[in-house]
Amino acid sequence: MESFDKLKFENLMSAGVAFHNKRNFNEALKSTLAAYEMSSPNTSEEGRAARDSAANYDRIGESFSASLYAYIAFDIHSEILKQLESPTREAYRERSASAFYVGSICLRQAISQSHTKNTASDTALDFLTISRSDIKEAKPLAAGINKYVDQYEINGLRRNSIAETLYGSKIKGFKLGMLAVGLSCMSESPRLDPRDENMTIFNRFKSKTKAFMGGSAAVALSVLNIRRSDTLNQLSFKAADKIL
């Protein structure tokens, strides 16, 4: 059996991220699927590659494949976490990220299907809740600033807020949106565990701006959704679809 080439795997994953950031999602998908195919079964690497493939499928509009690979990633990272006698920060963060993608893809499906609670919206709320819960478990296991703030938390707050506002607790949705705004200045901070150690100052600023705008949009959505009005309800769902 051919041994796992960790360097080749990481190079493929890095290429996938680079293509994704350039919005070349088809090329990104080729890289992440190649990484997935070369991974050993039921490993964290296989789960990571499945998750990134789900994100790329989602971006090109192939919702079935996006959902399939997101669930594969979640199942792998969930099983790894369950098998650990002492769960690690990394294990919690990996499952959190995979749960986030399942929840996000289901949230997009829910918004496109109906303006009332449905199976997809219930699943979105469940998995986005798991994602936040895992980050809460991960933070105390970290050192320094990561004990209080996690980049994955910042990334997920906007969609957690949207899901709660539309299908759960509007008050909770508002609070999560406000938290997203508050933490936006920390997005991709070098004080946090870096996803990209070579990220430029300009790209760090773009990340903070994106986090701030996303959080602000989520807050605006929650305010828009407070009043019971068919017109405002229709408008809030159209807005939610734009800011996902």
C-alpha positions as YAML, in Angstrom:
chain: A
units: angstrom
residues:
- id: 1
  name: MET
  ca: [0.00, 0.00, 0.00]
- id: 2
  name: GLU
  ca: [1.33, 3.44, -0.93]
- id: 3
  name: SER
  ca: [2.24, 5.51, 2.13]
- id: 4
  name: PHE
  ca: [0.45, 8.74, 2.83]
- id: 5
  name: ASP
  ca: [2.36, 11.74, 1.45]
- id: 6
  name: LYS
  ca: [1.66, 14.42, 4.05]
- id: 7
  name: LEU
  ca: [3.55, 17.15, 2.17]
- id: 8
  name: LYS
  ca: [1.67, 16.51, -1.09]
- id: 9
  name: PHE
  ca: [-1.61, 16.50, 0.82]
- id: 10
  name: GLU
  ca: [-0.90, 19.85, 2.48]
- id: 11
  name: ASN
  ca: [0.22, 21.34, -0.84]
- id: 12
  name: LEU
  ca: [-3.06, 20.29, -2.45]
- id: 13
  name: MET
  ca: [-5.04, 21.72, 0.46]
- id: 14
  name: SER
  ca: [-3.10, 25.00, 0.30]
- id: 15
  name: ALA
  ca: [-3.70, 25.21, -3.44]
- id: 16
  name: GLY
  ca: [-7.39, 24.64, -2.81]
- id: 17
  name: VAL
  ca: [-7.49, 27.52, -0.33]
- id: 18
  name: ALA
  ca: [-5.61, 29.79, -2.74]
- id: 19
  name: PHE
  ca: [-7.99, 29.01, -5.62]
- id: 20
  name: HIS
  ca: [-11.00, 29.40, -3.30]
- id: 21
  name: ASN
  ca: [-9.82, 32.84, -2.14]
- id: 22
  name: LYS
  ca: [-9.50, 33.85, -5.80]
- id: 23
  name: ARG
  ca: [-13.08, 32.59, -6.33]
- id: 24
  name: ASN
  ca: [-11.84, 29.96, -8.77]
- id: 25
  name: PHE
  ca: [-14.00, 27.32, -7.14]
- id: 26
  name: ASN
  ca: [-13.74, 24.68, -9.86]
- id: 27
  name: GLU
  ca: [-9.95, 24.57, -9.62]
- id: 28
  name: ALA
  ca: [-10.21, 24.67, -5.84]
- id: 29
  name: LEU
  ca: [-12.51, 21.65, -5.98]
- id: 30
  name: LYS
  ca: [-10.04, 19.70, -8.14]
- id: 31
  name: SER
  ca: [-7.33, 20.24, -5.53]
- id: 32
  name: THR
  ca: [-9.45, 19.35, -2.50]
- id: 33
  name: LEU
  ca: [-10.94, 16.26, -4.16]
- id: 34
  name: ALA
  ca: [-7.41, 15.10, -5.05]
- id: 35
  name: ALA
  ca: [-6.43, 15.60, -1.40]
- id: 36
  name: TYR
  ca: [-9.53, 13.66, -0.32]
- id: 37
  name: GLU
  ca: [-8.78, 10.75, -2.64]
- id: 38
  name: MET
  ca: [-5.21, 10.37, -1.39]
- id: 39
  name: SER
  ca: [-6.14, 10.54, 2.32]
- id: 40
  name: SER
  ca: [-6.20, 7.50, 4.57]
- id: 41
  name: PRO
  ca: [-9.78, 6.49, 5.49]
- id: 42
  name: ASN
  ca: [-11.36, 7.97, 8.61]
- id: 43
  name: THR
  ca: [-8.47, 10.30, 9.38]
- id: 44
  name: SER
  ca: [-8.58, 13.98, 10.25]
- id: 45
  name: GLU
  ca: [-6.94, 14.70, 6.88]
- id: 46
  name: GLU
  ca: [-9.75, 12.94, 5.03]
- id: 47
  name: GLY
  ca: [-12.27, 14.93, 7.03]
- id: 48
  name: ARG
  ca: [-10.53, 18.24, 6.28]
- id: 49
  name: ALA
  ca: [-10.40, 17.49, 2.56]
- id: 50
  name: ALA
  ca: [-14.06, 16.45, 2.54]
- id: 51
  name: ARG
  ca: [-15.01, 19.66, 4.35]
- id: 52
  name: ASP
  ca: [-13.13, 21.91, 1.93]
- id: 53
  name: SER
  ca: [-14.63, 19.99, -0.99]
- id: 54
  name: ALA
  ca: [-18.09, 20.61, 0.49]
- id: 55
  name: ALA
  ca: [-17.35, 24.34, 0.63]
- id: 56
  name: ASN
  ca: [-16.30, 24.36, -3.03]
- id: 57
  name: TYR
  ca: [-19.29, 22.30, -4.16]
- id: 58
  name: ASP
  ca: [-21.51, 24.74, -2.28]
- id: 59
  name: ARG
  ca: [-19.92, 27.69, -4.08]
- id: 60
  name: ILE
  ca: [-20.55, 26.23, -7.54]
- id: 61
  name: GLY
  ca: [-24.16, 25.46, -6.67]
- id: 62
  name: GLU
  ca: [-23.99, 21.66, -6.36]
- id: 63
  name: SER
  ca: [-25.94, 21.46, -3.10]
- id: 64
  name: PHE
  ca: [-26.34, 17.65, -3.03]
- id: 65
  name: SER
  ca: [-22.58, 17.01, -3.29]
- id: 66
  name: ALA
  ca: [-21.89, 19.86, -0.86]
- id: 67
  name: SER
  ca: [-24.19, 18.31, 1.72]
- id: 68
  name: LEU
  ca: [-22.78, 14.80, 1.13]
- id: 69
  name: TYR
  ca: [-19.15, 15.83, 1.70]
- id: 70
  name: ALA
  ca: [-20.03, 18.06, 4.65]
- id: 71
  name: TYR
  ca: [-21.72, 15.12, 6.40]
- id: 72
  name: ILE
  ca: [-18.73, 12.89, 5.61]
- id: 73
  name: ALA
  ca: [-16.43, 15.45, 7.23]
- id: 74
  name: PHE
  ca: [-18.65, 15.78, 10.30]
- id: 75
  name: ASP
  ca: [-18.98, 12.01, 10.77]
- id: 76
  name: ILE
  ca: [-15.20, 11.53, 10.56]
- id: 77
  name: HIS
  ca: [-14.34, 14.32, 13.00]
- id: 78
  name: SER
  ca: [-17.17, 13.36, 15.33]
- id: 79
  name: GLU
  ca: [-15.93, 9.77, 15.51]
- id: 80
  name: ILE
  ca: [-12.34, 10.91, 16.12]
- id: 81
  name: LEU
  ca: [-13.53, 13.13, 18.98]
- id: 82
  name: LYS
  ca: [-15.57, 10.32, 20.55]
- id: 83
  name: GLN
  ca: [-12.61, 7.94, 20.51]
- id: 84
  name: LEU
  ca: [-10.32, 10.27, 22.46]
- id: 85
  name: GLU
  ca: [-10.10, 9.64, 26.20]
- id: 86
  name: SER
  ca: [-9.10, 13.27, 26.67]
- id: 87
  name: PRO
  ca: [-10.54, 15.35, 23.80]
- id: 88
  name: THR
  ca: [-8.08, 17.87, 22.40]
- id: 89
  name: ARG
  ca: [-8.59, 21.44, 21.30]
- id: 90
  name: GLU
  ca: [-7.77, 20.46, 17.72]
- id: 91
  name: ALA
  ca: [-10.38, 17.67, 17.75]
- id: 92
  name: TYR
  ca: [-13.09, 20.03, 19.03]
- id: 93
  name: ARG
  ca: [-12.15, 22.68, 16.46]
- id: 94
  name: GLU
  ca: [-12.16, 20.20, 13.57]
- id: 95
  name: ARG
  ca: [-15.63, 18.90, 14.45]
- id: 96
  name: SER
  ca: [-16.81, 22.46, 15.01]
- id: 97
  name: ALA
  ca: [-15.69, 23.47, 11.52]
- id: 98
  name: SER
  ca: [-17.33, 20.43, 9.93]
- id: 99
  name: ALA
  ca: [-20.58, 20.98, 11.86]
- id: 100
  name: PHE
  ca: [-20.48, 24.59, 10.72]
- id: 101
  name: TYR
  ca: [-20.43, 23.55, 7.06]
- id: 102
  name: VAL
  ca: [-23.31, 21.09, 7.49]
- id: 103
  name: GLY
  ca: [-25.30, 23.80, 9.24]
- id: 104
  name: SER
  ca: [-24.44, 26.50, 6.71]
- id: 105
  name: ILE
  ca: [-25.37, 24.37, 3.71]
- id: 106
  name: CYS
  ca: [-28.67, 23.37, 5.36]
- id: 107
  name: LEU
  ca: [-29.35, 27.02, 6.22]
- id: 108
  name: ARG
  ca: [-28.95, 28.00, 2.59]
- id: 109
  name: GLN
  ca: [-31.30, 25.17, 1.59]
- id: 110
  name: ALA
  ca: [-33.84, 26.18, 4.24]
- id: 111
  name: ILE
  ca: [-33.93, 29.80, 3.09]
- id: 112
  name: SER
  ca: [-34.41, 28.79, -0.55]
- id: 113
  name: GLN
  ca: [-37.17, 26.29, 0.28]
- id: 114
  name: SER
  ca: [-39.50, 28.06, 2.68]
- id: 115
  name: HIS
  ca: [-40.00, 31.08, 4.92]
- id: 116
  name: THR
  ca: [-41.19, 28.85, 7.77]
- id: 117
  name: LYS
  ca: [-39.41, 26.24, 9.85]
- id: 118
  name: ASN
  ca: [-38.67, 23.06, 7.92]
- id: 119
  name: THR
  ca: [-36.43, 20.01, 8.12]
- id: 120
  name: ALA
  ca: [-33.45, 21.87, 6.66]
- id: 121
  name: SER
  ca: [-33.85, 24.76, 9.12]
- id: 122
  name: ASP
  ca: [-34.01, 22.37, 12.09]
- id: 123
  name: THR
  ca: [-30.85, 20.65, 10.89]
- id: 124
  name: ALA
  ca: [-29.13, 24.01, 10.36]
- id: 125
  name: LEU
  ca: [-29.92, 25.12, 13.91]
- id: 126
  name: ASP
  ca: [-28.80, 21.78, 15.37]
- id: 127
  name: PHE
  ca: [-25.44, 21.70, 13.59]
- id: 128
  name: LEU
  ca: [-24.65, 25.39, 14.06]
- id: 129
  name: THR
  ca: [-25.36, 24.88, 17.77]
- id: 130
  name: ILE
  ca: [-22.95, 21.92, 17.82]
- id: 131
  name: SER
  ca: [-20.36, 24.11, 16.10]
- id: 132
  name: ARG
  ca: [-20.60, 26.83, 18.75]
- id: 133
  name: SER
  ca: [-20.67, 24.30, 21.57]
- id: 134
  name: ASP
  ca: [-17.47, 22.64, 20.35]
- id: 135
  name: ILE
  ca: [-15.69, 26.00, 20.17]
- id: 136
  name: LYS
  ca: [-16.74, 26.69, 23.76]
- id: 137
  name: GLU
  ca: [-15.16, 23.36, 24.72]
- id: 138
  name: ALA
  ca: [-12.02, 24.12, 22.71]
- id: 139
  name: LYS
  ca: [-11.25, 27.59, 24.09]
- id: 140
  name: PRO
  ca: [-10.35, 26.57, 27.67]
- id: 141
  name: LEU
  ca: [-7.84, 24.08, 26.23]
- id: 142
  name: ALA
  ca: [-5.93, 26.87, 24.48]
- id: 143
  name: ALA
  ca: [-3.25, 29.22, 25.71]
- id: 144
  name: GLY
  ca: [-3.07, 33.01, 25.54]
- id: 145
  name: ILE
  ca: [-5.70, 34.99, 23.65]
- id: 146
  name: ASN
  ca: [-7.07, 31.79, 22.06]
- id: 147
  name: LYS
  ca: [-8.51, 30.91, 25.46]
- id: 148
  name: TYR
  ca: [-10.98, 33.77, 24.96]
- id: 149
  name: VAL
  ca: [-11.35, 34.23, 21.20]
- id: 150
  name: ASP
  ca: [-11.19, 31.66, 18.40]
- id: 151
  name: GLN
  ca: [-11.00, 32.42, 14.68]
- id: 152
  name: TYR
  ca: [-13.53, 29.66, 13.99]
- id: 153
  name: GLU
  ca: [-15.92, 31.39, 16.40]
- id: 154
  name: ILE
  ca: [-15.55, 34.67, 14.50]
- id: 155
  name: ASN
  ca: [-16.11, 32.88, 11.18]
- id: 156
  name: GLY
  ca: [-19.31, 31.22, 12.36]
- id: 157
  name: LEU
  ca: [-21.10, 33.95, 14.30]
- id: 158
  name: ARG
  ca: [-22.80, 35.61, 11.33]
- id: 159
  name: ARG
  ca: [-24.52, 32.43, 10.19]
- id: 160
  name: ASN
  ca: [-25.34, 31.38, 13.76]
- id: 161
  name: SER
  ca: [-27.05, 34.75, 14.15]
- id: 162
  name: ILE
  ca: [-28.97, 34.40, 10.87]
- id: 163
  name: ALA
  ca: [-30.19, 30.89, 11.72]
- id: 164
  name: GLU
  ca: [-31.42, 31.97, 15.16]
- id: 165
  name: THR
  ca: [-33.09, 35.11, 13.83]
- id: 166
  name: LEU
  ca: [-35.01, 33.29, 11.09]
- id: 167
  name: TYR
  ca: [-35.78, 29.96, 12.74]
- id: 168
  name: GLY
  ca: [-34.88, 30.07, 16.43]
- id: 169
  name: SER
  ca: [-34.67, 32.87, 18.99]
- id: 170
  name: LYS
  ca: [-34.68, 36.39, 17.55]
- id: 171
  name: ILE
  ca: [-33.14, 37.76, 20.75]
- id: 172
  name: LYS
  ca: [-30.34, 35.20, 20.57]
- id: 173
  name: GLY
  ca: [-29.87, 36.05, 16.90]
- id: 174
  name: PHE
  ca: [-29.45, 39.72, 17.80]
- id: 175
  name: LYS
  ca: [-26.96, 38.95, 20.58]
- id: 176
  name: LEU
  ca: [-24.86, 36.71, 18.32]
- id: 177
  name: GLY
  ca: [-24.86, 39.40, 15.63]
- id: 178
  name: MET
  ca: [-23.64, 41.98, 18.15]
- id: 179
  name: LEU
  ca: [-20.93, 39.57, 19.30]
- id: 180
  name: ALA
  ca: [-19.87, 39.14, 15.66]
- id: 181
  name: VAL
  ca: [-19.48, 42.91, 15.35]
- id: 182
  name: GLY
  ca: [-17.54, 43.09, 18.60]
- id: 183
  name: LEU
  ca: [-15.09, 40.34, 17.67]
- id: 184
  name: SER
  ca: [-14.62, 41.45, 14.06]
- id: 185
  name: CYS
  ca: [-11.54, 43.53, 14.93]
- id: 186
  name: MET
  ca: [-9.81, 40.31, 16.03]
- id: 187
  name: SER
  ca: [-10.43, 38.43, 12.78]
- id: 188
  name: GLU
  ca: [-7.20, 36.88, 11.45]
- id: 189
  name: SER
  ca: [-5.25, 38.72, 14.13]
- id: 190
  name: PRO
  ca: [-1.65, 37.47, 14.43]
- id: 191
  name: ARG
  ca: [-2.40, 37.07, 18.14]
- id: 192
  name: LEU
  ca: [-4.76, 34.21, 17.25]
- id: 193
  name: ASP
  ca: [-3.66, 30.87, 15.83]
- id: 194
  name: PRO
  ca: [-3.01, 31.81, 12.21]
- id: 195
  name: ARG
  ca: [-4.67, 29.99, 9.34]
- id: 196
  name: ASP
  ca: [-2.17, 31.60, 7.01]
- id: 197
  name: GLU
  ca: [1.08, 32.73, 8.59]
- id: 198
  name: ASN
  ca: [1.97, 34.65, 5.41]
- id: 199
  name: MET
  ca: [-1.27, 36.62, 5.23]
- id: 200
  name: THR
  ca: [-0.59, 40.23, 4.25]
- id: 201
  name: ILE
  ca: [-1.71, 43.21, 6.32]
- id: 202
  name: PHE
  ca: [-4.11, 44.13, 3.51]
- id: 203
  name: ASN
  ca: [-5.75, 40.70, 3.58]
- id: 204
  name: ARG
  ca: [-5.98, 40.82, 7.37]
- id: 205
  name: PHE
  ca: [-7.77, 44.15, 7.04]
- id: 206
  name: LYS
  ca: [-10.12, 42.63, 4.42]
- id: 207
  name: SER
  ca: [-10.91, 39.79, 6.82]
- id: 208
  name: LYS
  ca: [-11.74, 42.22, 9.64]
- id: 209
  name: THR
  ca: [-13.88, 44.30, 7.30]
- id: 210
  name: LYS
  ca: [-15.73, 41.23, 6.08]
- id: 211
  name: ALA
  ca: [-16.35, 40.06, 9.65]
- id: 212
  name: PHE
  ca: [-17.59, 43.53, 10.66]
- id: 213
  name: MET
  ca: [-19.88, 43.90, 7.66]
- id: 214
  name: GLY
  ca: [-21.22, 40.37, 8.10]
- id: 215
  name: GLY
  ca: [-21.92, 40.95, 11.78]
- id: 216
  name: SER
  ca: [-23.56, 44.31, 11.07]
- id: 217
  name: ALA
  ca: [-25.74, 42.73, 8.38]
- id: 218
  name: ALA
  ca: [-26.78, 39.98, 10.82]
- id: 219
  name: VAL
  ca: [-27.73, 42.59, 13.43]
- id: 220
  name: ALA
  ca: [-29.71, 44.55, 10.83]
- id: 221
  name: LEU
  ca: [-31.47, 41.34, 9.81]
- id: 222
  name: SER
  ca: [-32.47, 40.60, 13.41]
- id: 223
  name: VAL
  ca: [-33.85, 44.13, 13.84]
- id: 224
  name: LEU
  ca: [-35.73, 43.85, 10.53]
- id: 225
  name: ASN
  ca: [-37.22, 40.54, 11.64]
- id: 226
  name: ILE
  ca: [-38.53, 41.73, 15.02]
- id: 227
  name: ARG
  ca: [-41.85, 43.08, 13.72]
- id: 228
  name: ARG
  ca: [-44.45, 40.63, 12.45]
- id: 229
  name: SER
  ca: [-45.03, 41.85, 8.91]
- id: 230
  name: ASP
  ca: [-45.33, 39.79, 5.73]
- id: 231
  name: THR
  ca: [-43.50, 42.45, 3.74]
- id: 232
  name: LEU
  ca: [-40.64, 42.67, 6.24]
- id: 233
  name: ASN
  ca: [-40.56, 38.89, 6.51]
- id: 234
  name: GLN
  ca: [-40.14, 38.53, 2.75]
- id: 235
  name: LEU
  ca: [-37.47, 41.22, 2.75]
- id: 236
  name: SER
  ca: [-35.57, 39.60, 5.64]
- id: 237
  name: PHE
  ca: [-35.31, 36.27, 3.81]
- id: 238
  name: LYS
  ca: [-34.06, 37.96, 0.65]
- id: 239
  name: ALA
  ca: [-31.48, 39.82, 2.75]
- id: 240
  name: ALA
  ca: [-30.43, 36.63, 4.54]
- id: 241
  name: ASP
  ca: [-29.79, 34.90, 1.24]
- id: 242
  name: LYS
  ca: [-27.49, 37.76, 0.19]
- id: 243
  name: ILE
  ca: [-25.38, 37.82, 3.38]
- id: 244
  name: LEU
  ca: [-24.87, 34.09, 3.88]
...
